[in-house]
Amino acid sequence: MFLQIHSLTSYHATLLNRDDAGLAKRIPFGDAVRLRVSSQCLKRHWREKLQDMLDLPGGLRTRHFFSREVLRRLVEERGVDAALAEKLVRQLGKALITTSDGSKDPLDETLQMKQPVLFGRPEADFLVDLLAQCAAEGEPEKALGGRLKTNKENFQAMLRQAGHDNLFAGIEGALFGRFVTSDILSRRDAAVHVAHAFTVHKLDTEVDYFTVVDDLNREEETGAAHAGDMELGAGLFYGYVTVDIPLLVSNFTGCDSKDWTEQDLRDVCAVLDALVRAIATVSPGAKLGATAPYAYSDFIMLETGRQQPRSLANAYLKALPARGDLMQTAVDALARHVRALDGMYGKTADLRVAATTRNLEADIAPTQPLDAAIQTALNAVFGEKCHARAPATL
C-alpha cells in the first residue's frame, strides 16, 4: 500500500537551494535545463516543521552527539566527574560507531564524529542513563563494557525495557531512514521517498547585483561599502513523494510489515496528516531576509493503492512555455499524462483526490479543500482506524 503526493508550487524571485558555487541548483530534464531543489533540502525543512507540529520524539543529525549531548548532560544533569564522563563517552563511541577508514577511534580529541549520524532523542536519554548508572559503580569502564556486549536486537530490547518505544531513532528515522554501519545501532529503511523538485519550464535566472551603503560615510566619501551578487530565479516546481505505508507502520511499531493493518495507527495517521501539510506549506529557507521565499502549493494530488508508485514528472518532459496561466497549464499537462498512463497500464491508483486553486477535470480526481482531501486519502488507506492521536496544525 502506497500514498503518493504530487505538488505544484510557484515561487517568485528566490534562491531556494544553492550548489557549492553559490548558484541555484539545476538539472537537465527532457528538452531543457530546469531549476532544482534537492530532496535533502526539502526533507530538512519538513522534518523541522514536523517537530513543531507533533508531540512525538524527534532526532538529532549531528557530528557532536557524544560531546554536546551525551557528555554535556552527563556532567551538567547527572553530576558525573568530567574526566570520568569523557572516558565513558569515548568508550561508548567506540562501541556504537564503526569507522570506515580502519581507525580504532571514531571520535577525535573533542569527541566529534567524522560524519553526522542521526540519533533519536530516546536513544540520547537511554545512553545518558546508561553511562550515569555505570559511573556510579565501582569499576565504571568495566561495567559499561559488559553492558555493551550486545547486538541490535538486544540493544532495542534494552531501549524498550527502559521505557522507550520503537521510535528510538525519532520520527525522522521512521520517515526518512537511518543508515549506520554499527553492530549495535539499528538501520532504518526510509519509508518516505522524496524526489528532487524541478521547474516544469526551462531555467531562466538572472544575477542580482547589490551594494551596501555605509550610513556613516561623510559627504565626500562616495561609493559602496560592499558589493555582491546572487543568482535569482522564479519558477513553478513539480514535487513528488511516495510513502510505503506497511514499512512506515513497521518503523513506528516494530511489527512485521505484513501485519501493519493490525497495529495502533493513530501516530502514523497524525504523522502523515502533518507530512502532507508540510509538503503543501513549508518552503526551503535560503535567503529568507533577501527574498522572503514563502509559498503554498496551488495543487496537491494524493493517490493511494497497492500499485507500483510512479512519478508524474514526465508530464513536463517537454518544458512548458512560460506564458499565460502557467499553473493551469501545468495542471492540465499533469491530467493528460495521468490519463495517458491509465490508458496504457489500466488504473494506476485505487483512489485520487486533489486540492487545488485551479480547475482539474473530474475524471482525473475530485477536488476538495486540503483538510478534506487528506482525510479522504487517509480513510482510503486506513479505513475506520484513521483517527489521528492529535490534530496537526500549520
MONORTA-V493552 format. One line per field, one symbol per residue. burial: 1 if it has 9 or more other ideal C-beta (glycine too) atoms within 8 Angstrom, else 0. A space follows every 50 residues. Layout:
burial=???
//
This chain:
burial=11111111111001111100000111101001011111001110111011 10110111110111111011111110010100011111111111001010 00001110001110001111111111111111111000011011101100 01001101110001011111111111110000011101001111101111 11101001001100001000000000000111111111111111111111 11101010010010111111111111111110110110001010101111 11111010000110110011000001111110111111101100000110 11111101010001101101011111111011000101000100
//
